[in-house]
Amino acid sequence: MMINIYHYLIQLFTNKHIIYVFILIDCLNSILVYKISYKIIQFNCIMENFNKTNGKYARLFESKEKKDDFLLTEKNFKPIFWSLFAMVCYLFNPLNLACCMSQTTVLIQHFVLLMWLNFLLNGKIFMSYIFLAIHANIAVYSLVLIVPSISFIRQKKIFKRKQIKSEFNLISKHATVFVLLFACVFMFNLYLENFNTRFIDCTYLFILKVRDLVPNMGLFWYFLTEMFDHFITFFIYVFQLNAFLYSIPLTLRLKNEPLVNLLIQIGLLYVFKSYPNIGETGLFTSFLPCVAYLFPLMRNVLVFTCMLIAGMVLAPIMFYLWLGSGGGNANFYFAITLVYSVGQIFLLVDVFYACLKREFIKLNGSNVPLNTDGKPANFTLE
């Protein structure tokens, strides 16, 4: 599908004018980032006020160090300011600018993903599933995003005081709708290829089997290059499992924070893809202002910030030293891509930790519990 779209754009516009098409798509993406960020912040503020009204945070207000401004409101966490900040982060992110100047199709993938998020947050479930099905046909890893989508819909029904008769029926209903839409988009792809099934091997299986080991910003290429052939199949299964393994456990643990769960899972997909793109990291980091209230509770901000900056700056230098001047080897480039990937993982783990810590404070108050020996207890993530 993506190849057909790009081929159509090349035929429709000349080489001089096609750059303006990508600039337009990038501007549309920035507007969607603003709208989505505003909805995320607004939903979080309303949800915390709803829980406060229902007495869920009673222990927070009974604690000695009562913090009236700890809970999110539109006064202490202004949606307009932070959503504009997210928009600016997207527009002036060097990773996104590089994708726009290089005219990569990742901008179209971003547009489809952002349309899914926009419709999901606005309550248009069917339309959101259509765009998620399209994105899953472009990037097969997006299939797992149906899990946090259903979790968000469930939480929204609870928020609107709608009775959920059976969670199993809710899950099966939405999963069935998504599978049918995914099948329809797949059949459309098949129609575009004149019902030649060879495209399955050239797209989905090509990504999952990791046939092209050209160096990129991911983790697959180096391991599979250095590995003995009879181990490759096993480790491909192990590596690919990481992209699908964490969706359900994260959703179960963050069922009360569905939007944070969505952002974390999008970031995880970009880390564990076999062929990642720098623009995908740029899109995910653009949404960090939406969870800026978690920053004071994070532990490793300096560490992952330095790792990501070092990865972005040194990756092209190490690539040139290896394949350009010949002054280095593959280990130079792989070391910096490993730093870049680990930095993203540190970022996601820190967001997850801060979310759990904040949830603990909201439910139990700001008093530090004591151990059996009378000393303050430590909060650890296990």
N, C-alpha and C positions, 0 to 999 in steps of 0.2 A: 504493500500500500504506500509506504513512504517513498519508495523508488518511483512509483507512478505519479505521486504528487509532485515530486521534485522534477521529474521529466516534463510534466505538464507546465510547471512554472518556467522552465528553461525555454520551452517552445512558445509560451505566451509573452515572455519579456526578453528583451535583448540583454546582452552581458552588461551593458552600461546601466540598465534600469533595474536589474534583479536585486541589486544591493539595497534599493529603496524598499523592495518587498520585505526583505529581512529586517530592515530598520522599523518598518511598520509593524511587523509581527512582534518585534522586541518591545515596541511601545505599547502594543495591546497587552503583552504579557505583564508589563509594569503596572498597567491599570488594573489588571486582574489581581496582581499581588496586593495592590492597595485595597481593593474591595474585599478580598479574602482575609487579609490581615485585620481589617476593620470588623468583619463578622466574627473572627476568632476571638478578638479581645472583647467585643460586645457580648458574645455568648458566655465567655468565662465570667465576666462581671455579673451578668444576670443569674448564672447558675450558682455562684457563690452567695449572692443575695438571697436566692431561693432556699439554699441550704441553711443559711443563717436564720431566715424566718421560721423554718421548720425546727429549729433548735438543734441542728446537727453539730454546730460549733459552740455549744453551750460551755464546754470545758475551757475553750479558748478565752472566753470572757470572764470565767471564774478564776483564772490564773492570776498570780501576783503581778506579773509583768504584762498587764493587759495592753494589747496593741490594737487600737481602733483602726489604724490604717493598714493592718496586715492583710485583711481581706480586700479583694479587688473591687473597686468601684470606678465609675467613669470620671470621678473627680481626681483620685490619686493615680490612676493609670489611664490617661486620656486616649481613647481609640483613634482620634483624628491625628494626633501627634505621632504615635507609634506606628500607625499604618502608613503615614507619609514617610516616616523614617525607613520603614521596610521597603517602600517604593524606591527611595533614594539608594538604599543598599543594593537593590536589584539593578537599577540603571547604571550605577557607577562602580559596580563590582567588576574588577579586571577580568575575572573568569567569564562573566556574561558578555563583556565588551569584546573579548577575544572570539567568542562564539559568533557574535553578530558580524564582526569584521571578516571572519573566515567563511561566513555564509553556510554554516553547518545546519543540517536538518534537525539538530537537537532543539532548536528554537520552536519548531513545529510540534515536537514531542512535548515541550514545556507548555505550549498553548493548549494542547489536548488535556494534559494533566491538570492545568489550572482551571480549565472549563469544568472538569469533573469536580474539583474542590469547590468551585463557585456554586454549581448547581446543588451539590450536597449540602452546603451550609445554608442555602436559601430554601431548602426543603423540597426541591424538585428531584426526587429520588430517581425516577425513571430516566430523565435526561442525564443525570450524573452517571448512571450505570451504562448508558450508551457511550459516553466519552471514556469511561473506564474500560469498557470492552474494546474500544478502538485502540486505546493506549496499550492494553494487554496484548493485542494482536501485533502492535509495533514492538513492544518490549515485553517479553513473556513473563518477566519477573513481577510485573504489576498485577498479576493474578492475585497475589496475597493481599493486596490493598482492599479486597472485598471484605476481609475480616474486620479491620478497624472501621470500615464504612458502616457495617451492620451494628457494630458497637456504638457508634455515634448516633445512629437512628434509634437504637434502644434507649440510650441516655436521653435523647430529645423527647421521646414518648413519656419517660418518667418525669422529665421536667415539666411537660405540659399536662401532667396528671392523667395521662391516658393509661388505662389498665392493660397490662400485657397478660393475656390469658395463658399463653404458653410460649416460652422463649424458644423452644425447639421449632414450633410452627413459624415464629418470626424469622429465625435463621434459615430454615428450609425454604420459606417463601422467597426471601430476598436472594438467597443463593441460586435458586432455580431461575429466577428472572435474569440474573446476571449471566448464568451459564447459557441460557437461550439467546441472549443478546450477543454474547461472545461467539456463539455458533453462527449467528446471522452475519456478523462481521467477517468471520472466517470464510463463510460461503461466498460473501462478496469478493473477498480476496481471491478465492478459487475461480470465481467468474472472470475477474480481471486477468487471470492467467490462463484463460480458455480451458479451465478444468484440468490443468496439468498439475499434478501433485508434486512435481519436482521442487516447487517453491518452498514446500515444508522443510525439505532437507537443506535448502539454501538459506533459510531464515531461522526458524525455531531451533532445529537440530544443530545448525551451525553455531548458534549462540550457546546451546547447552553442552555440545561436545567440544567446544573451544578448539576449533580446528586451526585457526589462524593465531600463531604465537608471535606476531609482530609486537615489539615493545610498546606498552601503553602505561597509563597511570594506575592500572589495576595490579592485583597480586597473582593472577593466574600464570601469566606468560613465563616468568622466571622459573617458578617451581616446575612447570611442565616441560620446560626446555632442559633443565638439569636432571630430570627424573628418568629412570630406566623405563623402557617402553611397557614392560609388563605390569608396572605400577600405575600407569597413567589413568586407566579407566577407573580404578578404585578411588584415586585422589580427586578426579573430576567429580565423581558422585559426592565425595566428602565436601569439597569446596562449594558445589552447587547447592548442597543441602543447607548451607549457612544462610542463603538468601531466602529460604522458605521456612526455616526451622523456628524462628523467633516470633513469628506473627501471632500465633494463638497464645503462647505464654505471656507476651507483652500486653495483649488485649485483655486477658483475664486479670493481670495485675493492675493495669491502668484503666479499668472499666469506669472509674469515676472521673478520669481525665482523658476523655476520648480524643480531644484535639491535640494534646501533647503526644498521645499515642500515635496519631496520624503522622505528625511531624517526625517523630523518632523512626517510625517504620519506613517513611520515604527516604530518610537519611541512610538507614541500614541497607536498603535496596541499592542505593548508589555506591555504597562501600563494597558490597559483596557481588556486584555484577562482574561477569567475565570480561566485558569490554566497557569500562566506565568512561565518562566524559567529564572534563573539567567544568563544563557548563552546568552539569547536574549538581555538583557541589555548590556552585554559585547560586542556583535556585534555592537549595535547602537553606543555606546560610542567610539568604535574604529574609527568611521567615523568623530568624532568631529574635528580632525586636518584639515579636508577638509574645514571647516568653521572657521578656526582659526582667519581669518580676522574680524570676528564678535566679538571676545572676548573683545576688548577694549570698545565696545558699550554695553556690558552686564552690568546688575546692581547687580545680586545676585549670582555671581560666588562662593564666599566664603560660602554662605548659602547652596546652593544645593550640593556643594562639600562635606561639612561637613555632610550633611544629608545622602548622598549616602555612604560615608565611614562608618558613624555610623551604617547605616542599614546593610551593608555587615559584619561588625565586630560583632555587637551585636545580629544579628538574630540567629546564631547557639547557642550563649550563652543563650539567652532567651528561645529558644526551649528546650535546655537541662534542664534549671531551671523548666520549665513547665512539660515536659514529662519524664525527666530523674531523677533528684534528688527530684522532687516534692516541690521544694522551691518557686515556683511561680505558676501563673495561666495563663489562655488563654490571659488575658489582657496584660501580659508582652510581649508575642510574637506578638500579633496583633498590639500593640503600635509601635513596631519597624518596622513591615512590612508597617504600615501606613506612618511612617517617610520615609521609602525607596521609596514608591510609590509617595508620595508628592514631594520628592526630584527630582524624574524623571520628574514630571509635571513642577516643577520650572525650571528645565533645558530646557525643550521643550518650555515653555513660554518665557524664556529669549532669546533663539535662535530666536524665532518668533519676539520678540520685537526688538532685535538688527538688524534683517533683515529689518524690517519696517523702523527703524530709519536710517539705511544706505541708503535705497532706497529714503527716504525723502531728505537726504543730497545730494544725487546724482542728484536728479531732481530739487531741489530748492537752492542748494548752501549751504555754511557753515555759511552764515549770519543768525543770530538768529532773526526771525520775532518778531515784537513788537505788544503788545496788544493795545487796544484803549487808555489805560492810559499811554502809552509810555514805559511800563516796558517789559522786554524780556518775550516772550511766553514760556510756558512749553510744552514739547512733552509728551503726555500721550497716553497709549494704552487702548482703550475702546472696 
